[in-house]
Amino acid sequence: MASVARYLGKNVSWPSWHSKKSEEYHRPTHRLISFKTRMDSQSSTFGHQSFTDRHLDRHLAWKMFAVPVSVDDAPSPSSSQEDENNADALDYSSETVPTLLNSDQLQALMADSARSKLAKKLSEANQHNRFLKRQLQAREDESVQFKSDLAVMELELQALVKLAEEVAQTSTPPDSRKINGKYIQSHLLDRLEAVHEKVKEQIKDVDAIQSKDVPLCWFGMAESVQVMGSFDGWSQGESLSQEYDGSINKFSTTLMLRPGRYEIKFLVDGEWQLSPEFPTVGEGLFENNLLVVE
């Protein structure tokens, strides 16, 4: 408890011994120096009172404006981590969150993806088809050249056969050699005739693998007509050009095809149609026109 003293009609509160100890522990150390004066006791009393008042005021002011700082008051690593997490959360919340797609938008997105994949596959198929066409054209040129060489050889053999016939029909010298009872002139004629026949067969084989011009027609009113078929694997087909003579609307084209049997069908203004000009094979959706190339 603090003690109270009275000086000149004023009550002065003095802190107790325990409070003095506590204040002395927290306050800075002061060294008081006593001076001997020739003042009387009353003036000495006033001097001690004024010193005490000033010291208490300074001490109270120091206590009011002092901020305790300790290890416990320092920010902990966990609190700083929480602040960083909160800052990250604010950053994430400030970002624009993508909206969810509804069923129609999702189906449209899937349709666009499927369409792009089909377009890519179609482009690759068209490139491969053009490559095959170039190879086919090269083979066609080679077959034409081979057929031309065979035709020249066939003419040469034909001339040799005629000469051999003339030699065989002339009088045979008595000293002519015979093979199996036949003169060598007759054997030469037989050999030349056999080679001539083989060359003719090879020419026919070349004609069988060589492409031919095959005309196609479709009659009727339409804006666009296209023929599709097994001649190119039902991939691209061939467009028909329109010819109008005032009475009949005709669409025609020419295909380069090898001899064989082909199934075809006409695509008229986006709809599949059969032509009565050609026979048909199959039934239902698989019914097609039949094109035979001799």
C-alpha positions as CSV (number, residue, x, y, z in Angstrom):
1,M,0.0,0.0,0.0
2,A,1.2,3.5,-0.7
3,S,1.7,5.8,2.3
4,V,0.3,9.3,2.4
5,A,2.2,12.3,3.9
6,R,1.0,15.8,4.4
7,Y,3.2,18.7,3.6
8,L,1.9,22.3,4.0
9,G,-1.7,21.2,3.7
10,K,-1.1,19.0,0.6
11,N,-1.5,15.3,0.5
12,V,1.4,13.5,-1.1
13,S,1.1,9.8,-2.0
14,W,4.2,7.8,-1.6
15,P,4.5,4.3,-3.2
16,S,5.0,1.4,-0.9
17,W,8.2,-0.5,-0.6
18,H,7.1,-3.3,-3.0
19,S,6.0,-0.8,-5.6
20,K,9.2,1.1,-5.2
21,K,11.1,-2.1,-5.8
22,S,9.1,-2.8,-9.0
23,E,9.5,0.8,-10.3
24,E,13.2,0.7,-9.5
25,Y,13.5,-2.6,-11.5
26,H,11.8,-1.0,-14.6
27,R,13.0,2.6,-14.4
28,P,16.5,3.7,-15.4
29,T,19.0,4.1,-12.6
30,H,19.2,7.6,-11.1
31,R,22.0,8.8,-8.9
32,L,20.9,11.4,-6.4
33,I,23.5,13.8,-5.0
34,S,22.9,15.6,-1.8
35,F,24.0,19.2,-1.5
36,K,24.5,20.9,1.8
37,T,22.7,24.2,1.8
38,R,22.2,26.8,4.4
39,M,18.5,26.8,3.7
40,D,16.2,26.1,6.5
41,S,14.2,23.0,6.9
42,Q,11.1,24.5,5.3
43,S,12.9,25.4,2.1
44,S,14.6,22.0,2.1
45,T,11.2,20.3,2.4
46,F,9.8,22.3,-0.6
47,G,12.9,21.3,-2.6
48,H,12.4,17.6,-1.8
49,Q,8.7,17.8,-2.7
50,S,9.3,19.6,-6.0
51,F,12.0,17.0,-6.9
52,T,9.7,14.2,-6.1
53,D,6.8,15.7,-8.1
54,R,9.0,16.1,-11.2
55,H,10.4,12.6,-10.9
56,L,6.9,11.1,-10.6
57,D,5.6,13.0,-13.5
58,R,8.6,11.9,-15.7
59,H,8.2,8.3,-14.5
60,L,4.5,8.3,-15.3
61,A,5.0,9.8,-18.7
62,W,7.7,7.2,-19.4
63,K,5.4,4.4,-18.4
64,M,2.6,5.8,-20.6
65,F,4.6,6.1,-23.7
66,A,6.7,2.9,-23.4
67,V,5.8,0.0,-25.6
68,P,6.7,-3.4,-24.2
69,V,8.7,-5.5,-26.7
70,S,9.6,-9.1,-26.0
71,V,10.2,-12.3,-27.9
72,D,6.6,-13.4,-27.3
73,D,5.4,-10.2,-29.1
74,A,7.5,-10.9,-32.2
75,P,5.6,-12.3,-35.3
76,S,5.9,-16.1,-35.4
77,P,6.8,-18.0,-38.6
78,S,3.4,-19.6,-38.6
79,S,1.6,-16.3,-38.6
80,S,3.7,-15.0,-41.5
81,Q,2.9,-18.2,-43.4
82,E,-0.8,-17.7,-42.7
83,D,-0.5,-14.1,-44.0
84,E,1.2,-15.4,-47.2
85,N,-1.6,-18.1,-47.6
86,N,-4.2,-15.4,-47.1
87,A,-2.5,-13.2,-49.7
88,D,-2.4,-16.1,-52.2
89,A,-6.1,-16.8,-51.5
90,L,-6.9,-13.2,-52.3
91,D,-4.9,-13.4,-55.5
92,Y,-6.7,-16.6,-56.5
93,S,-10.0,-15.1,-55.7
94,S,-9.2,-12.1,-57.8
95,E,-8.6,-14.2,-60.8
96,T,-11.5,-14.8,-63.3
97,V,-13.1,-18.2,-62.7
98,P,-14.1,-19.9,-66.0
99,T,-17.7,-20.6,-66.3
100,L,-19.0,-24.1,-66.8
101,L,-20.3,-25.1,-70.3
102,N,-23.9,-26.3,-70.6
103,S,-24.8,-29.3,-72.6
104,D,-25.5,-27.5,-75.9
105,Q,-22.1,-25.7,-75.7
106,L,-20.4,-29.0,-74.9
107,Q,-22.0,-30.8,-77.8
108,A,-21.1,-27.9,-80.1
109,L,-17.5,-28.1,-78.9
110,M,-17.4,-31.9,-79.4
111,A,-18.9,-31.5,-82.9
112,D,-16.3,-28.9,-83.8
113,S,-13.5,-31.2,-82.6
114,A,-14.9,-34.2,-84.6
115,R,-15.4,-32.0,-87.7
116,S,-11.7,-30.8,-87.5
117,K,-10.5,-34.4,-87.1
118,L,-12.6,-35.5,-90.1
119,A,-11.3,-32.6,-92.2
120,K,-7.8,-33.5,-91.3
121,K,-8.3,-37.2,-92.3
122,L,-10.0,-36.1,-95.5
123,S,-7.1,-33.9,-96.4
124,E,-4.7,-36.7,-95.7
125,A,-6.8,-39.1,-97.8
126,N,-6.9,-36.5,-100.7
127,Q,-3.1,-36.1,-100.6
128,H,-2.7,-39.9,-100.7
129,N,-5.2,-40.1,-103.5
130,R,-3.3,-37.5,-105.5
131,F,-0.1,-39.4,-104.9
132,L,-1.7,-42.7,-106.1
133,K,-3.0,-40.9,-109.2
134,R,0.5,-39.6,-110.0
135,Q,1.9,-43.1,-109.7
136,L,-0.9,-44.5,-111.8
137,Q,-0.3,-41.9,-114.5
138,A,3.4,-42.9,-114.5
139,R,2.5,-46.5,-114.9
140,E,0.2,-45.6,-117.7
141,D,2.9,-43.8,-119.5
142,E,5.2,-46.8,-119.1
143,S,2.6,-49.2,-120.4
144,V,2.0,-47.0,-123.4
145,Q,5.7,-47.0,-124.2
146,F,5.9,-50.7,-123.7
147,K,3.0,-51.2,-126.0
148,S,4.7,-49.1,-128.7
149,D,7.9,-51.1,-128.4
150,L,5.9,-54.4,-128.8
151,A,4.1,-53.0,-131.8
152,V,7.4,-52.3,-133.5
153,M,8.7,-55.7,-132.6
154,E,5.5,-57.3,-133.9
155,L,6.0,-55.6,-137.3
156,E,9.6,-56.8,-137.5
157,L,8.6,-60.4,-136.7
158,Q,5.8,-60.3,-139.2
159,A,8.3,-59.3,-142.0
160,L,10.6,-62.1,-140.9
161,V,7.8,-64.7,-141.1
162,K,7.0,-63.7,-144.6
163,L,10.6,-64.0,-145.6
164,A,10.8,-67.5,-144.0
165,E,7.7,-68.6,-145.9
166,E,9.3,-67.5,-149.2
167,V,12.4,-69.4,-148.3
168,A,10.5,-72.5,-147.3
169,Q,8.4,-72.5,-150.5
170,T,11.4,-72.2,-152.8
171,S,13.2,-75.3,-154.1
172,T,15.3,-76.9,-151.4
173,P,18.9,-77.7,-152.3
174,P,19.8,-81.3,-152.2
175,D,22.5,-80.8,-149.6
176,S,20.1,-79.0,-147.1
177,R,20.2,-80.3,-143.6
178,K,17.1,-81.8,-142.0
179,I,16.0,-81.8,-138.4
180,N,13.4,-84.4,-137.4
181,G,12.6,-85.0,-141.1
182,K,12.1,-81.3,-141.8
183,Y,14.4,-78.9,-143.5
184,I,15.9,-76.1,-141.5
185,Q,14.0,-73.5,-143.5
186,S,10.7,-75.0,-142.2
187,H,12.0,-75.0,-138.6
188,L,13.0,-71.3,-139.0
189,L,9.5,-70.5,-140.2
190,D,7.9,-72.3,-137.3
191,R,10.1,-70.5,-134.7
192,L,9.3,-67.1,-136.2
193,E,5.6,-67.8,-136.2
194,A,5.7,-68.8,-132.5
195,V,7.5,-65.7,-131.5
196,H,5.1,-63.6,-133.5
197,E,2.2,-65.1,-131.6
198,K,3.8,-64.4,-128.2
199,V,4.3,-60.8,-129.1
200,K,0.7,-60.5,-130.1
201,E,-0.4,-61.9,-126.7
202,Q,1.8,-59.4,-124.9
203,I,0.2,-56.6,-126.8
204,K,-3.2,-57.8,-125.8
205,D,-2.1,-58.0,-122.1
206,V,-0.9,-54.4,-122.3
207,D,-4.3,-53.4,-123.8
208,A,-6.0,-55.1,-120.9
209,I,-4.2,-53.1,-118.2
210,Q,-4.2,-49.8,-120.1
211,S,-6.9,-47.3,-119.1
212,K,-9.5,-46.3,-121.6
213,D,-11.8,-43.3,-122.1
214,V,-15.3,-44.3,-120.9
215,P,-18.1,-41.7,-121.5
216,L,-20.8,-41.3,-118.9
217,C,-24.1,-39.5,-119.2
218,W,-27.0,-38.5,-116.9
219,F,-30.3,-37.0,-118.2
220,G,-32.6,-34.8,-116.1
221,M,-33.1,-31.4,-114.5
222,A,-30.5,-30.6,-111.9
223,E,-28.0,-28.0,-110.8
224,S,-25.1,-30.3,-110.1
225,V,-24.4,-33.9,-110.9
226,Q,-21.5,-36.0,-109.6
227,V,-20.7,-39.7,-110.3
228,M,-19.3,-41.7,-107.4
229,G,-18.1,-45.3,-107.6
230,S,-15.7,-48.1,-106.8
231,F,-13.3,-46.8,-109.5
232,D,-11.8,-44.5,-106.8
233,G,-13.0,-46.2,-103.7
234,W,-16.1,-43.9,-103.4
235,S,-13.8,-41.1,-102.3
236,Q,-13.9,-38.1,-104.6
237,G,-15.9,-39.0,-107.7
238,E,-16.1,-37.0,-110.9
239,S,-18.3,-34.0,-111.7
240,L,-20.4,-34.0,-114.8
241,S,-20.7,-30.9,-117.1
242,Q,-24.1,-29.7,-118.2
243,E,-25.1,-29.7,-121.9
244,Y,-28.4,-28.3,-123.0
245,D,-29.6,-28.4,-126.6
246,G,-33.0,-26.9,-126.1
247,S,-34.9,-30.1,-125.5
248,I,-32.8,-32.4,-123.4
249,N,-30.8,-31.5,-120.3
250,K,-27.7,-33.7,-120.3
251,F,-24.8,-34.1,-118.0
252,S,-21.7,-35.8,-119.3
253,T,-18.1,-36.7,-118.4
254,T,-15.3,-39.0,-119.4
255,L,-13.5,-41.4,-117.0
256,M,-10.2,-43.1,-117.6
257,L,-10.8,-46.7,-116.5
258,R,-9.2,-50.0,-117.0
259,P,-11.2,-52.9,-118.3
260,G,-13.3,-54.4,-115.6
261,R,-16.6,-54.1,-113.7
262,Y,-17.4,-51.0,-111.6
263,E,-20.3,-50.0,-109.4
264,I,-21.4,-46.4,-109.7
265,K,-24.1,-44.1,-108.4
266,F,-25.0,-40.5,-109.2
267,L,-25.2,-37.7,-106.6
268,V,-27.8,-35.2,-108.0
269,D,-28.2,-32.0,-106.0
270,G,-26.9,-33.8,-102.9
271,E,-29.2,-36.8,-103.3
272,W,-28.3,-40.3,-104.4
273,Q,-30.0,-41.4,-107.6
274,L,-29.7,-44.3,-110.1
275,S,-29.6,-43.9,-113.8
276,P,-31.9,-46.0,-116.0
277,E,-29.1,-46.0,-118.7
278,F,-27.1,-48.7,-116.8
279,P,-28.0,-52.0,-115.3
280,T,-28.2,-52.3,-111.5
281,V,-26.8,-54.6,-108.9
282,G,-27.6,-55.0,-105.2
283,E,-30.7,-54.2,-103.2
284,G,-32.0,-51.4,-101.0
285,L,-29.4,-48.9,-99.9
286,F,-26.7,-51.0,-101.6
287,E,-28.3,-50.9,-105.0
288,N,-25.9,-49.3,-107.5
289,N,-25.5,-49.0,-111.3
290,L,-23.1,-51.4,-113.0
291,L,-20.5,-50.1,-115.4
292,V,-18.6,-52.7,-117.5
293,V,-15.5,-51.7,-119.3
294,E,-14.4,-54.1,-122.0
